[in-house]
Amino acid sequence: MPKVLIADKMSNAATQVFKTRGVDVDVITGLSKDELIKIIADYDGLAVRSTTRPDAEIIAAAKNLKVIGRAGIGVDNIDISAATDRGVVVMNTPFGNAITTAEHAIAMLFSAARQIPAASTRTQNGEWPKSDFKGVELFNKTLGIIGCGNIGALVAERALGLKMKVIAFDPYLTQERAVKLGVEKVDLDTLFQRADAITLHTPLVEATKGIVSRARLGMTKKGIIIVNCARGGLVDEEALKDALDAGHVRAAALDVFAVEPAKTHPLFGTDNFIATPHLGASTLEAQENVAVQVAEQMADYLLTGAVSNALNTPSISAEEAPRLKPWVDLADKLGTMTGQLLRGPVKAIEITYKGSVSELNTKPMSAAALAGLLKSAMPDVNMVSAPGLAKERGINLTESYSDEAKRAESLIRLTVETSERKFAIVGTIYRGEPRIVRIFGVPMDAAFSQNMLYIRNEDRPGFIGKLGNLLGDAKINIATFSLGRMAQGGDAVCLVSIDEAPNPEVCAQIKAVDQVKIVDVVKL
């Protein structure tokens, strides 16, 4: 039974989901880094929010860890690179708190436009400062949205309902999507120049760090409103204070800060500045939604292999997983076998999907083939880490697809180029089992087995008898024997499934047979 640790406070609904699904779960919150390192090796999964920070040291200690689930959208507290290197899936819950965060952004926008917090405080202090507060309408104003993904799109929808004009900057926003949302897609400088208010809904990465900079604030209209309910660090907070003090920025509302918890800050006490303590996702509904969602995703992965909302590996839906499993297994075996037969470093890999398999989600198959291929040199590699490791080593991967003749059998062809030659192996699924149908250009019909001999030989009489005698003398039982040839009298290939792997002496005796050119032992 897989075991999960919930290391941060979250709804009890997560615990219940794990238990109902048959996953053992411990809830231990408030652990120090050293305390977490001491126990993390006992767990297959780690569920966190923003407090626990699984860094490279923690992940290295997590010998059995398979998945880290973030109950929420931001994952800057997780070392994704270290997780990927260790083959640990990192997943978040991008939809569970989207509505809550979007509503908070709109609430902050209203609060800033009408100076509601300051007016409330002074009124409750016994004043009646009606003449001191002159707000601005949002109607017919232009809202600039930086980051138009799930949350940004929800903010746009609500702003349009307020009869605002909406412009958006997002490098991944297509023109078609922008039209569907009813927003105008613009470049970043144009957004800063045209907007009456700006709201941020983008992750914190190197490209977005300080995206609201001193220079860009200088591009804006006087009276601009700035709202950030996304991630701390997106706004140059010192520049924002100067712009507020100068009266260039009318108001600013931040729910997130570069350093949290922000118990003291230069912006605190600044006129027309509103702060909330990272409340974007803090509603009863959102807390339960993200807890349930992360538990369901983690349980799916640990129990069925289904992958949802992963940031470092292809997604596989629960419906897809049973259909993909035999093909992923085939791809892994093709890669593993090829990795043991190669001579020379890998330069390029091509994976071709032919027939109805080309219509499936092939990314997990490609990842499995890569993992199998690299396994002989890097035993700890898996589907999560393989693509990154291949890229680091300059191995070029291409994928091609052919659905010609869907009535024909589906095939996966793995072609690997080394400094010496190209090697290709083709496999299929027959009656639910993976089989080899072509190897090194030779037609074949062979099952995979734990121990196999791969032999290339000249197609001349006597070879099969000599091979059988050598294996018999070594008391090695033959389970299956598959033989194919390019042409009569040319090169032939045989794949022999055997009960145990031969020792080097037996391999040398086989190699000494005059027809034999290559002998390799393959272990799967």
RAZILIN-V816663 format. One line per field, one symbol per residue. psi: psi as a letter, one per 30 degrees, with the letter a starting at -180 (. if undefined). Layout:
psi=???
This chain:
psi=klkkkjflklkfeeeeeeeefgkkkkjjlgkleeeeeeffffkfkjklbfekijaeeeeefiegkfkkkjiaekgffkieeeeeeggkkkkaiffegeeeeeeeeeeeeeeeegheeeeeeeefggliheffjjakkfkglkkkkjjhbeeeeeeeeeeefghlkklkkjfgjleeeeeefglkklleeeeeefkfkkkkhlljleffkheileeeefflkkgkkkkjgdkkffkjeeeeeeeeefgekelkjkfllekkkifkkffkfkkgkkklihgegileeeeeeeeeeeeeeeeeeeefgkkkhkfglkkjleeeeeefeeeeeeeeeeeeeeeffljlkkelkkkkkkaffffljfeeeeeeeeeeefeffiffkafefeeeeeeeggjkkkklkjgkiffllkkkkjkkkafelkkkkkllkjhfkklkfkkhfkkljklllekkkkkklkilkfeeeeeeeeeeeghjkkelkkkllelkfaklkkkjklflklleeeeeeeffkffkekkkkkk.
